[in-house]
Amino acid sequence: MTRQSRDTERTRFMRRVCRADLRAVPETRHALRTLLEHWGKPGRSDTAELLTTELVTNALVHTDGDAVLTAVVRQDTLYVEVRDFAGRIPRPRTPSPDEGTNGRGLMLVQCLADAWGVRTQGTGPGEEAGKVVWFELEAGGE
């Protein structure tokens, strides 16, 4: 194994998260925590875990299928994306106080990520339709 492939293994995490697997979200959080063990200023990995959990949970709750999580650690940036297989594009909203904690996931992503967005996937012939919701965090961010 070359040094470059070992470095890639330590800087990239990809996992399919099955909707019916109740352990998927905490296991994903643990794997991300391991990946980010030596990354960023104190608290940045906690923010990454929170935002990743929100995106994975949204994909599982608001669609009828699985999701694919990819996290890539670059020198100064973490890039995380969650792909699902539903076409509906999520939009941040301001939840009412009556909704408890519901409806706050994308608002957290919008407020805490250094960049974030949504893009459609699978628009070509034979490709599975869906979308990717992503965010970036800078290692030295606030």
DSSP file (Angstrom, degrees, kcal/mol; ACC not computed):
  #  RESIDUE AA STRUCTURE BP1 BP2  ACC     N-H-->O    O-->H-N    N-H-->O    O-->H-N    TCO  KAPPA ALPHA  PHI   PSI    X-CA   Y-CA   Z-CA
    1    1 A M              0   0    0      0, 0.0     2,-0.1     0, 0.0     0, 0.0   0.000 360.0 360.0 360.0 132.1    0.0    0.0    0.0
    2    2 A T     >  -     0   0    0      1,-0.1     4,-2.0     4,-0.0     5,-0.2  -0.357 360.0-113.6 -80.1 162.3    1.4    3.4   -1.0
    3    3 A R  H  > S+     0   0    0      1,-0.2     4,-2.7     2,-0.2     5,-0.2   0.897 116.8  55.6 -60.2 -40.7    1.6    6.3    1.4
    4    4 A Q  H  > S+     0   0    0      1,-0.2     4,-2.2     2,-0.2    -1,-0.2   0.907 107.7  47.1 -61.9 -42.3   -0.9    8.2   -0.7
    5    5 A S  H  > S+     0   0    0      2,-0.2     4,-2.1     1,-0.2    -1,-0.2   0.876 112.3  50.4 -69.2 -35.4   -3.5    5.4   -0.4
    6    6 A R  H  X S+     0   0    0     -4,-2.0     4,-1.7     2,-0.2    -2,-0.2   0.919 111.1  49.1 -64.8 -42.0   -2.9    5.2    3.4
    7    7 A D  H  X S+     0   0    0     -4,-2.7     4,-0.9     1,-0.2    -2,-0.2   0.891 109.7  51.9 -63.2 -39.1   -3.4    9.0    3.7
    8    8 A T  H >X S+     0   0    0     -4,-2.2     4,-0.7     1,-0.2     3,-0.7   0.904 106.8  53.3 -64.1 -40.8   -6.6    8.8    1.6
    9    9 A E  H 3< S+     0   0    0     -4,-2.1     3,-0.5     1,-0.2    -1,-0.2   0.876 110.9  46.8 -61.2 -36.6   -7.9    6.1    3.9
   10   10 A R  H 3< S+     0   0    0     -4,-1.7    -1,-0.2     1,-0.2    -2,-0.2   0.624 116.3  44.2 -80.5 -12.4   -7.3    8.3    6.9
   11   11 A T  H << S+     0   0    0     -4,-0.9    62,-3.5    -3,-0.7     2,-0.4   0.348 107.4  59.5-115.3   5.8   -8.9   11.3    5.3
   12   12 A R  E  <  -A   72   0A   0     -4,-0.7     2,-0.4    -3,-0.5    60,-0.2  -0.998  52.1-177.7-140.2 138.3  -12.0    9.9    3.8
   13   13 A F  E     +A   71   0A   0     58,-2.8    58,-3.1    -2,-0.4     2,-0.4  -1.000   5.5 175.9-135.1 131.8  -15.0    8.1    5.2
   14   14 A M  E     +A   70   0A   0     -2,-0.4     2,-0.3    56,-0.2    56,-0.2  -1.000   5.9 164.9-138.4 135.9  -17.9    6.7    3.2
   15   15 A R  E     -A   69   0A   0     54,-2.6    54,-3.1    -2,-0.4     2,-0.5  -0.984  33.2-133.7-152.2 137.3  -20.9    4.7    4.5
   16   16 A R  E     -A   68   0A   0     -2,-0.3     2,-0.6    52,-0.2    52,-0.3  -0.811  25.7-151.7 -86.0 128.7  -24.3    3.7    3.2
   17   17 A V  E     -A   67   0A   0     50,-3.5    50,-2.0    -2,-0.5     2,-0.3  -0.911   7.7-144.0-107.8 114.1  -26.8    4.3    6.0
   18   18 A C    >   -     0   0    0     -2,-0.6     3,-1.5    48,-0.2     6,-0.2  -0.608   9.5-136.2 -82.8 134.8  -29.8    2.0    5.9
   19   19 A R  T 3  S+     0   0    0     -2,-0.3    -1,-0.1     1,-0.3    46,-0.1   0.832 103.4  49.5 -58.3 -35.9  -33.1    3.4    6.9
   20   20 A A  T 3  S+     0   0    0      1,-0.0     2,-1.0     4,-0.0    -1,-0.3   0.525  85.5  99.7 -84.8  -5.2  -34.1    0.4    9.0
   21   21 A D    X   -     0   0    0     -3,-1.5     3,-1.4     1,-0.2     4,-0.4  -0.721  52.3-170.3 -88.0 104.0  -30.8    0.3   10.9
   22   22 A L  T 3  S+     0   0    0     -2,-1.0     3,-0.2     1,-0.3    -1,-0.2   0.706  85.4  54.2 -67.7 -19.6  -31.4    2.0   14.3
   23   23 A R  T 3> S+     0   0    0      1,-0.2     4,-2.3     2,-0.1    -1,-0.3   0.528  83.1  92.7 -88.8  -6.1  -27.7    1.9   15.1
   24   24 A A  H <> S+     0   0    0     -3,-1.4     4,-2.4    -6,-0.2     5,-0.2   0.888  82.5  48.4 -60.4 -45.4  -26.7    3.7   11.9
   25   25 A V  H  > S+     0   0    0     -4,-0.4     4,-2.4    -3,-0.2    -1,-0.2   0.955 115.5  41.5 -66.7 -50.7  -26.7    7.3   13.2
   26   26 A P  H  > S+     0   0    0      0, 0.0     4,-2.2     0, 0.0    -1,-0.2   0.882 115.9  51.3 -64.9 -34.2  -24.7    6.7   16.4
   27   27 A E  H  X S+     0   0    0     -4,-2.3     4,-2.3     2,-0.2    -2,-0.2   0.890 110.4  49.2 -66.4 -38.0  -22.3    4.4   14.5
   28   28 A T  H  X S+     0   0    0     -4,-2.4     4,-2.4    -5,-0.3     5,-0.2   0.913 109.8  51.2 -65.1 -43.4  -21.8    7.1   11.8
   29   29 A R  H  X S+     0   0    0     -4,-2.4     4,-2.4     1,-0.2    -2,-0.2   0.911 110.5  49.4 -59.7 -43.1  -21.2    9.7   14.5
   30   30 A H  H  X S+     0   0    0     -4,-2.2     4,-2.2     2,-0.2    -2,-0.2   0.915 110.4  49.6 -63.8 -44.1  -18.5    7.5   16.1
   31   31 A A  H  X S+     0   0    0     -4,-2.3     4,-2.2     1,-0.2    -1,-0.2   0.893 111.9  48.8 -62.9 -39.8  -16.8    6.8   12.8
   32   32 A L  H  X S+     0   0    0     -4,-2.4     4,-2.2     2,-0.2    -1,-0.2   0.908 108.5  53.6 -65.9 -41.7  -16.7   10.6   12.0
   33   33 A R  H  < S+     0   0    0     -4,-2.4    -2,-0.2     1,-0.2    -1,-0.2   0.905 109.7  48.3 -58.6 -42.2  -15.3   11.3   15.5
   34   34 A T  H >< S+     0   0    0     -4,-2.2     3,-1.3     1,-0.2    -1,-0.2   0.920 110.7  50.9 -63.9 -44.6  -12.5    8.8   14.8
   35   35 A L  H 3< S+     0   0    0     -4,-2.2     3,-0.4     1,-0.2    -2,-0.2   0.859 115.0  43.2 -59.3 -37.0  -11.8   10.4   11.4
   36   36 A L  T >< S+     0   0    0     -4,-2.2     3,-1.9     1,-0.2    -1,-0.2   0.212  76.3 119.9 -97.1  14.6  -11.6   13.9   13.0
   37   37 A E  T <  S+     0   0    0     -3,-1.3    -1,-0.2     1,-0.3    -2,-0.1   0.819  89.4  22.7 -51.5 -38.8   -9.6   12.9   16.0
   38   38 A H  T 3  S+     0   0    0     -3,-0.4     2,-0.4    -4,-0.2    -1,-0.3  -0.031 102.7 110.7-119.0  29.9   -6.7   15.2   15.2
   39   39 A W    <   -     0   0    0     -3,-1.9     6,-0.3     2,-0.1     5,-0.1  -0.880  65.8 -16.5-112.7 136.4   -8.5   17.7   13.0
   40   40 A G  S    S-     0   0    0     -2,-0.4   100,-0.2     4,-0.1    99,-0.1   0.273  86.9 -45.2  74.9 169.5   -9.4   21.4   13.7
   41   41 A K  S >  S-     0   0    0     98,-3.0     3,-2.1     1,-0.2     4,-0.5  -0.268  82.1 -70.0 -66.6 159.6   -9.6   23.7   16.6
   42   42 A P  T 3  S+     0   0    0      0, 0.0    -1,-0.2     0, 0.0    -2,-0.1  -0.275 123.4  21.3 -53.4 135.2  -11.3   22.4   19.8
   43   43 A G  T 3> S+     0   0    0     -3,-0.1     4,-2.0     1,-0.0     5,-0.2   0.127  93.8 100.7  93.6 -19.9  -15.0   22.1   19.3
   44   44 A R  H <> S+     0   0    0     -3,-2.1     4,-2.4     1,-0.2     5,-0.1   0.900  82.4  49.6 -66.7 -39.1  -14.9   21.9   15.5
   45   45 A S  H  > S+     0   0    0     -4,-0.5     4,-2.5    -6,-0.3    -1,-0.2   0.859 108.4  54.7 -68.1 -32.5  -15.3   18.1   15.4
   46   46 A D  H  > S+     0   0    0      2,-0.2     4,-2.3     1,-0.2    -1,-0.2   0.919 109.2  47.5 -63.0 -42.8  -18.3   18.5   17.8
   47   47 A T  H  X S+     0   0    0     -4,-2.0     4,-2.6     2,-0.2     5,-0.2   0.913 111.1  51.5 -63.1 -42.4  -19.9   20.9   15.3
   48   48 A A  H  X S+     0   0    0     -4,-2.4     4,-2.5     1,-0.2     5,-0.2   0.911 109.6  49.5 -61.2 -42.9  -19.1   18.5   12.5
   49   49 A E  H  X S+     0   0    0     -4,-2.5     4,-2.6     2,-0.2    -1,-0.2   0.925 111.7  48.9 -61.8 -45.0  -20.8   15.6   14.4
   50   50 A L  H  X S+     0   0    0     -4,-2.3     4,-2.2     2,-0.2    -2,-0.2   0.945 114.3  43.9 -60.4 -50.1  -23.9   17.7   15.1
   51   51 A L  H  X S+     0   0    0     -4,-2.6     4,-2.3     1,-0.2    -1,-0.2   0.889 114.1  50.0 -66.6 -38.9  -24.3   18.8   11.5
   52   52 A T  H  X S+     0   0    0     -4,-2.5     4,-2.7    -5,-0.2     5,-0.3   0.922 109.7  51.3 -64.0 -43.5  -23.6   15.4   10.0
   53   53 A T  H  X S+     0   0    0     -4,-2.6     4,-2.6    -5,-0.2     5,-0.2   0.905 109.6  50.9 -59.2 -42.2  -26.1   13.8   12.4
   54   54 A E  H  X S+     0   0    0     -4,-2.2     4,-2.6     2,-0.2    -1,-0.2   0.934 112.4  45.3 -61.6 -46.5  -28.7   16.4   11.3
   55   55 A L  H  X S+     0   0    0     -4,-2.3     4,-2.2     2,-0.2    -2,-0.2   0.916 115.3  46.1 -66.7 -42.5  -28.2   15.7    7.6
   56   56 A V  H  X S+     0   0    0     -4,-2.7     4,-2.1     2,-0.2     5,-0.2   0.939 114.3  48.3 -64.5 -46.1  -28.2   11.9    8.0
   57   57 A T  H  X S+     0   0    0     -4,-2.6     4,-2.8    -5,-0.3     5,-0.3   0.921 110.9  51.1 -60.9 -44.7  -31.3   12.0   10.2
   58   58 A N  H  X S+     0   0    0     -4,-2.6     4,-2.7    -5,-0.2    -1,-0.2   0.918 109.5  50.7 -58.4 -43.9  -33.1   14.3    7.7
   59   59 A A  H  < S+     0   0    0     -4,-2.2     4,-0.4     1,-0.2     6,-0.4   0.885 115.7  41.7 -63.1 -38.2  -32.3   11.9    4.9
   60   60 A L  H  < S+     0   0    0     -4,-2.1    -2,-0.2    -5,-0.1    -1,-0.2   0.859 120.2  41.6 -78.1 -35.5  -33.6    9.0    6.8
   61   61 A V  H  < S+     0   0    0     -4,-2.8    -2,-0.2    -5,-0.2    -3,-0.2   0.873 118.8  41.9 -79.6 -38.6  -36.7   10.7    8.2
   62   62 A H  S  < S+     0   0    0     -4,-2.7     2,-0.3    -5,-0.3    -1,-0.2   0.344 113.5  51.0 -98.9   7.3  -37.8   12.7    5.2
   63   63 A T  S    S-     0   0    0     -4,-0.4    23,-0.0     2,-0.2     0, 0.0  -0.840  77.4-124.6-131.6 173.2  -37.3   10.0    2.5
   64   64 A D  S    S+     0   0    0     -2,-0.3     2,-0.2     2,-0.1    -4,-0.1   0.176  83.9  43.2-102.4  17.1  -38.3    6.4    2.1
   65   65 A G  S    S-     0   0    0     -6,-0.4    -2,-0.2     1,-0.2    21,-0.0  -0.643  87.3 -62.0-143.6-163.2  -34.9    5.0    1.6
   66   66 A D        -     0   0    0     -2,-0.2    19,-0.6   -48,-0.1     2,-0.3  -0.167  38.7-144.2 -81.8 177.2  -31.2    4.8    2.5
   67   67 A A  E     -AB  17  84A   0    -50,-2.0   -50,-3.5    17,-0.2     2,-0.5  -0.953   6.0-136.5-140.4 159.7  -28.6    7.5    2.4
   68   68 A V  E     -AB  16  83A   0     15,-2.6    15,-3.0    -2,-0.3     2,-0.4  -0.983  17.1-160.0-122.5 121.8  -24.9    7.6    1.5
   69   69 A L  E     -AB  15  82A   0    -54,-3.1   -54,-2.6    -2,-0.5     2,-0.4  -0.852   9.5-178.7-101.2 131.9  -22.6    9.7    3.8
   70   70 A T  E     -AB  14  81A   0     11,-2.6    11,-2.8    -2,-0.4     2,-0.4  -0.999   1.4-177.1-129.4 130.1  -19.2   10.8    2.5
   71   71 A A  E     -AB  13  80A   0    -58,-3.1   -58,-2.8    -2,-0.4     2,-0.4  -0.996   2.3-172.7-126.4 131.9  -16.8   12.9    4.6
   72   72 A V  E     -AB  12  79A   0      7,-3.0     7,-2.7    -2,-0.4     2,-0.7  -0.987  10.5-154.1-128.2 123.7  -13.5   14.1    3.3
   73   73 A V  E     - B   0  78A   0    -62,-3.5     5,-0.2    -2,-0.4     2,-0.2  -0.865  17.0-179.1 -97.8 119.2  -10.8   15.8    5.5
   74   74 A R        -     0   0    0      3,-3.5    -2,-0.0    -2,-0.7   -62,-0.0  -0.557  48.3 -84.8-104.4 177.2   -8.6   18.2    3.6
   75   75 A Q  S    S+     0   0    0      1,-0.2     3,-0.0    -2,-0.2    -1,-0.0   0.907 122.1   4.4 -51.7 -50.7   -5.7   20.1    5.2
   76   76 A D  S    S+     0   0    0      1,-0.1    63,-3.1   -37,-0.1    64,-0.4   0.352 125.4  60.3-117.9   4.5   -7.9   23.0    6.4
   77   77 A T  E     - C   0 138A   0     61,-0.3    -3,-3.5    62,-0.1     2,-0.5  -0.985  56.8-150.5-141.1 143.7  -11.4   21.9    5.5
   78   78 A L  E     -BC  73 137A   0     59,-2.8    59,-2.1    -2,-0.4     2,-0.5  -0.962  16.2-165.8-108.5 130.3  -13.9   19.2    6.2
   79   79 A Y  E     +BC  72 136A   0     -7,-2.7    -7,-3.0    -2,-0.5     2,-0.4  -0.979   9.1 179.0-116.9 125.6  -16.4   18.4    3.4
   80   80 A V  E     +BC  71 135A   0     55,-2.6    55,-2.5    -2,-0.5     2,-0.4  -0.986   1.8 178.0-127.0 135.0  -19.4   16.3    4.3
   81   81 A E  E     -BC  70 134A   0    -11,-2.8   -11,-2.6    -2,-0.4     2,-0.5  -0.995  14.2-160.3-135.8 146.6  -22.2   15.2    2.0
   82   82 A V  E     -BC  69 133A   0     51,-2.6    51,-2.3    -2,-0.4     2,-0.5  -0.985  12.3-163.0-124.4 119.1  -25.3   13.1    2.4
   83   83 A R  E     +BC  68 132A   0    -15,-3.0   -15,-2.6    -2,-0.5     2,-0.2  -0.858  10.9 176.1-102.6 134.0  -26.9   11.7   -0.7
   84   84 A D  E     -BC  67 131A   0     47,-2.1    47,-1.3    -2,-0.5   -17,-0.2  -0.745  34.9-121.2-124.3-179.8  -30.4   10.3   -0.6
   85   85 A F  S    S+     0   0    0    -19,-0.6     2,-0.4    -2,-0.2    45,-0.1  -0.115  76.1  98.3-119.7  35.3  -32.6    9.0   -3.4
   86   86 A A        -     0   0    0     45,-0.1    -2,-0.2     2,-0.1   -23,-0.0  -0.945  63.1-143.0-120.6 144.7  -35.6   11.3   -3.2
   87   87 A G        +     0   0    0     -2,-0.4     2,-0.2    43,-0.1    43,-0.1   0.670  63.5 112.0 -83.0 -17.5  -36.0   14.3   -5.5
   88   88 A R        -     0   0    0      1,-0.1    -2,-0.1    43,-0.1    43,-0.1  -0.391  63.1-138.3 -64.7 126.2  -37.6   16.7   -3.0
   89   89 A I        -     0   0    0     -2,-0.2     2,-0.1    29,-0.0    -1,-0.1  -0.736  16.5-131.0 -88.1 125.5  -35.2   19.6   -2.3
   90   90 A P        -     0   0    0      0, 0.0    -1,-0.0     0, 0.0    28,-0.0  -0.440  20.3-163.7 -75.8 150.6  -35.0   20.6    1.4
   91   91 A R        -     0   0    0     -2,-0.1    15,-0.1     0, 0.0     2,-0.0  -0.999  23.1-114.5-133.4 135.0  -35.3   24.3    2.4
   92   92 A P        -     0   0    0      0, 0.0     2,-0.3     0, 0.0    12,-0.1  -0.388  40.7-179.7 -64.1 146.4  -34.4   25.8    5.7
   93   93 A R        -     0   0    0     10,-0.4    14,-0.2    -2,-0.0    13,-0.0  -0.947  34.4-110.9-142.1 163.5  -37.4   27.2    7.5
   94   94 A T        -     0   0    0     -2,-0.3    10,-0.1    13,-0.0     9,-0.1  -0.870  38.8-144.6 -97.6 109.3  -38.0   29.0   10.8
   95   95 A P        -     0   0    0      0, 0.0     8,-0.1     0, 0.0     5,-0.0  -0.345  13.5-117.1 -73.1 153.8  -39.9   26.6   13.0
   96   96 A S    >   -     0   0    0      1,-0.1     3,-1.9    -2,-0.0     4,-0.1  -0.543  25.7-112.0 -83.9 157.0  -42.6   27.8   15.4
   97   97 A P  G >  S+     0   0    0      0, 0.0     3,-1.1     0, 0.0    -1,-0.1   0.762 115.0  66.9 -59.4 -24.5  -42.2   27.3   19.1
   98   98 A D  G 3  S+     0   0    0      1,-0.2     3,-0.1     3,-0.0     0, 0.0   0.662  86.9  70.3 -69.9 -15.6  -45.1   24.8   19.0
   99   99 A E  G X  S-     0   0    0     -3,-1.9     3,-2.0     1,-0.3    -1,-0.2   0.400  86.5-152.1 -86.3   3.7  -42.9   22.4   17.0
  100  100 A G  T <   -     0   0    0     -3,-1.1    -1,-0.3     1,-0.3    -2,-0.0  -0.433  69.3 -22.3  63.2-128.1  -40.5   21.5   19.8
  101  101 A T  T >  S+     0   0    0     -2,-0.2     3,-0.8    -3,-0.1    -1,-0.3   0.445 108.4 115.1 -95.7   0.1  -37.2   20.5   18.3
  102  102 A N  T <  S+     0   0    0     -3,-2.0    -3,-0.1     1,-0.2     0, 0.0  -0.374  70.6  24.8 -68.9 146.7  -38.6   19.6   14.8
  103  103 A G  T 3  S+     0   0    0     -8,-0.1   -10,-0.4    -2,-0.1    -1,-0.2   0.605  90.1 102.0  83.2  12.7  -37.6   21.7   11.8
  104  104 A R    <>  +     0   0    0     -3,-0.8     4,-2.3     2,-0.1     5,-0.2   0.520  50.1  91.3-106.6  -5.9  -34.3   23.0   13.1
  105  105 A G  H  > S+     0   0    0      1,-0.2     4,-2.0     2,-0.2     5,-0.1   0.940  92.9  37.5 -58.5 -56.2  -31.8   20.7   11.3
  106  106 A L  H  > S+     0   0    0      1,-0.2     4,-2.9     2,-0.2    -1,-0.2   0.819 112.9  59.1 -68.7 -29.1  -31.1   22.8    8.2
  107  107 A M  H  > S+     0   0    0     -4,-0.2     4,-2.1     2,-0.2    -1,-0.2   0.913 106.8  48.0 -63.5 -40.8  -31.3   26.0   10.2
  108  108 A L  H  X S+     0   0    0     -4,-2.3     4,-2.8     2,-0.2     5,-0.4   0.924 112.3  48.8 -62.6 -44.8  -28.4   24.6   12.3
  109  109 A V  H  X S+     0   0    0     -4,-2.0     4,-2.2     1,-0.2    -2,-0.2   0.933 111.5  49.7 -60.3 -46.0  -26.5   23.7    9.2
  110  110 A Q  H  < S+     0   0    0     -4,-2.9    -1,-0.2     1,-0.2    -2,-0.2   0.877 117.5  40.2 -60.5 -39.7  -27.1   27.2    7.8
  111  111 A C  H  < S+     0   0    0     -4,-2.1    -2,-0.2    -5,-0.2    -1,-0.2   0.842 124.1  33.6 -80.4 -34.9  -25.9   28.9   11.0
  112  112 A L  H  < S+     0   0    0     -4,-2.8    -3,-0.2    -5,-0.2    -2,-0.2   0.732  97.3  84.8-100.5 -24.6  -22.9   26.7   11.9
  113  113 A A     <  -     0   0    0     -4,-2.2    24,-0.2    -5,-0.4     3,-0.1  -0.470  69.0-139.1 -79.3 151.3  -21.4   25.6    8.6
  114  114 A D  S    S-     0   0    0     22,-2.2     2,-0.3     1,-0.3    23,-0.2   0.783  90.8  -2.9 -76.3 -28.2  -18.9   27.7    6.7
  115  115 A A  E    S+D  136   0A   0     21,-1.3    21,-2.7    -6,-0.1    -1,-0.3  -0.967  72.8 165.5-155.9 152.8  -20.6   26.8    3.5
  116  116 A W  E     +D  135   0A   0     -2,-0.3     2,-0.3    19,-0.3    19,-0.2  -0.979   3.5 151.8-161.5 165.3  -23.5   24.4    2.6
  117  117 A G  E     -D  134   0A   0     17,-1.9    17,-2.4    -2,-0.3     2,-0.4  -0.988  32.7-112.2-177.8-177.4  -25.8   23.6   -0.2
  118  118 A V  E     +D  133   0A   0     -2,-0.3     2,-0.3    15,-0.2    15,-0.2  -0.996  25.4 179.9-136.2 137.6  -28.0   21.2   -2.1
  119  119 A R  E     -D  132   0A   0     13,-2.4    13,-2.8    -2,-0.4     2,-0.1  -0.995  27.2-116.9-138.1 148.0  -27.5   19.7   -5.6
  120  120 A T  E     -D  131   0A   0     -2,-0.3     2,-0.3    11,-0.2    11,-0.3  -0.455  29.0-161.0 -79.0 155.8  -29.6   17.3   -7.6
  121  121 A Q  E     +D  130   0A   0      9,-2.6     9,-1.4     1,-0.2     6,-0.0  -0.908  58.9  31.9-131.1 157.4  -28.2   13.9   -8.6
  122  122 A G        +     0   0    0     -2,-0.3    -1,-0.2     7,-0.2     5,-0.1   0.900  59.4 143.0  68.3  45.1  -29.0   11.4  -11.2
  123  123 A T        +     0   0    0     -3,-0.1    -1,-0.1     6,-0.1     3,-0.1   0.524  50.0  85.3 -93.1  -5.0  -30.4   13.6  -14.0
  124  124 A G  S >  S-     0   0    0      1,-0.1     3,-1.6     4,-0.1     2,-0.1  -0.425  96.4 -73.0 -91.5 169.6  -28.9   11.5  -16.8
  125  125 A P  T 3  S+     0   0    0      0, 0.0    -1,-0.1     0, 0.0     3,-0.1  -0.382 117.7   7.7 -62.0 132.1  -30.3    8.4  -18.4
  126  126 A G  T 3  S+     0   0    0      1,-0.3     2,-0.3    -2,-0.1    -3,-0.1   0.419  98.0 126.8  78.8  -1.4  -30.2    5.3  -16.2
  127  127 A E    <   -     0   0    0     -3,-1.6     2,-0.5    -5,-0.1    -1,-0.3  -0.663  66.4-113.2 -89.9 144.9  -29.0    7.2  -13.1
  128  128 A E        -     0   0    0     -2,-0.3    -4,-0.1    -3,-0.1    -5,-0.1  -0.646  36.3-125.4 -77.7 125.1  -30.8    6.9   -9.8
  129  129 A A        +     0   0    0     -2,-0.5     2,-0.3   -44,-0.1    -7,-0.2  -0.249  55.0 103.2 -69.6 156.7  -32.5   10.3   -9.0
  130  130 A G  E     - D   0 121A   0     -9,-1.4    -9,-2.6   -45,-0.1     2,-0.3  -0.987  53.2 -99.4 164.5-160.2  -31.9   12.0   -5.7
  131  131 A K  E     -CD  84 120A   0    -47,-1.3   -47,-2.1    -2,-0.3     2,-0.4  -0.957  12.6-135.2-148.8 164.5  -30.0   14.9   -4.1
  132  132 A V  E     -CD  83 119A   0    -13,-2.8   -13,-2.4    -2,-0.3     2,-0.5  -0.997  11.0-164.8-124.9 127.7  -26.9   15.7   -2.1
  133  133 A V  E     +CD  82 118A   0    -51,-2.3   -51,-2.6    -2,-0.4     2,-0.3  -0.965  24.6 174.9-108.8 129.2  -27.0   18.0    0.9
  134  134 A W  E     -CD  81 117A   0    -17,-2.4   -17,-1.9    -2,-0.5     2,-0.3  -0.867  18.4-172.6-134.2 161.3  -23.5   19.1    1.8
  135  135 A F  E     -CD  80 116A   0    -55,-2.5   -55,-2.6    -2,-0.3     2,-0.4  -0.986  10.6-148.2-148.7 160.3  -21.5   21.3    4.2
  136  136 A E  E     -CD  79 115A   0    -21,-2.7   -22,-2.2    -2,-0.3   -21,-1.3  -0.977   7.8-168.5-127.0 144.0  -18.0   22.5    4.7
  137  137 A L  E     -C   78   0A   0    -59,-2.1   -59,-2.8    -2,-0.4     2,-0.3  -0.997  19.2-133.8-127.5 135.6  -16.2   23.4    8.0
  138  138 A E  E >   -C   77   0A   0     -2,-0.4     3,-1.6   -61,-0.2   -61,-0.3  -0.707  18.1-129.5 -85.4 141.1  -12.9   25.2    8.2
  139  139 A A  T 3  S+     0   0    0    -63,-3.1   -98,-3.0    -2,-0.3   -95,-0.2   0.833 107.6  39.5 -59.5 -35.4  -10.5   23.6   10.7
  140  140 A G  T 3  S+     0   0    0    -64,-0.4    -1,-0.3  -100,-0.2   -63,-0.1   0.214  90.5 129.2-102.1  16.1   -9.7   26.9   12.3
  141  141 A G    <         0   0    0     -3,-1.6  -100,-0.1     1,-0.1   -97,-0.1   0.026 360.0 360.0 -66.0 175.8  -13.3   28.4   12.2
  142  142 A E              0   0    0    -30,-0.0    -1,-0.1   -99,-0.0    -3,-0.1   0.446 360.0 360.0 -76.8 360.0  -15.2   29.9   15.1
